[in-house]
Amino acid sequence: MSRTNTVLLNNFLDLYKTPIPFIPQTKTIQLLLSIAPPVPIPSTGTAIAGFTGPIGPSGKNGDRFSSITKTPVTIAPIIGGVIMLEVGPNLAYIYGTPVYVSSAELYTTNFKGVILAYDPDTGYITIGNITAINGSFGTADIYTINAQVLTSIGPQGPQGGANFSGLMGGKGPTGPTGPQVPFSGGNSAFISMSMFQYGFDCGDVE
């Protein structure tokens, strides 16, 4: 626009003689704040017990020794002999286990022995070294078997031999000097009864 053109200059002044007010534009900004989880506050009151949980699985079976014969049997145990029985399976017997066998009807009929063999699958058991036989075994009967309770005390063992002698001790200190005996020099005048209290050299007496 030329400054010398009065027509254009007047038109410009007419157009901008009225100021246009400034209207600020506003925008709404929405802030999204995440909500943090609540912080547990320690309680100062009485605690409330929770629910009881479910019962856990059963544990493994412990060692079992007690059993009975499957059927009535007739046995004739003898001292030092061997018998075979069929009892329950899955018992804890091993070789050398001491056992007590008794009649299920008459407990006074019994004996003791030692396991020689046992099959946990079939229940067949072999008992040897039989001792302490009591009662009569003439008829068929159900027998119970169990491990012995070993409470008896064995006999006292023999006394051990004498040990070797110890080393000789060191030499002790020298004792004090004894009283001196007067020397007579062969003169009988010096020999008195007091000399015999200590003893003297007989070679000095002529």
Steps between C-alpha positions, in 0.01 A plus 500: 500500500637834395526771762426768230166346396257683724199295395653171609633655816159633600334168430753324726443744779123463471532122518717485815375807684280281720717263704402136497489364854715194576295208619722231649405143419477253790545123482403245761788269593397175665759343726474128557661404832562134573375383839771326706403182697415566864785464746411258782500667837608287796207427719523565871187301578438127541596290197235282342601141426478388142329192364650159572672353199425156356644186661824386339565154360576212734865415562668173424428207724750433775673172570253217573594178674175367648311245292318164515502184295246505216353162594518266801820296481652213693864553593745310716785732599815349652797664666735624227255395226345682202134553403323679213179703526283714271423836659408847377692676217703822509638452850833650608677174583858449388751223555592467865194673648407328830130403508241372746239249377193425708170317464211739439269284717737404782771757563696260722585298189792690350865497399776736388715496189693701241394595146698310239297612196189705421325577170304829535296423186367158601538514880695173522736511798769263627583498870809326639710476817184415695524533879276539809225260389193503727167317481367233262503524120298187414198663330440744215487858619534861390835643612601860553850624424672813617847638558649418838540770763859446610523607863708224661860570604765256389755337733806689613805447283833359623745718686782637292863411560751710695665779312880552470696660783569868487843660466724536808483840658795741533750502787371667815681776693791415736396459861651694794839395652470266799677547842874437512642214712811588707813327380672311782827452325527164670497651848247324718469812716304669222256214468191576702137397494410814307700370206273198473202723446630589154718199420876507434761334290599177666835528330583780739483271805812298575 
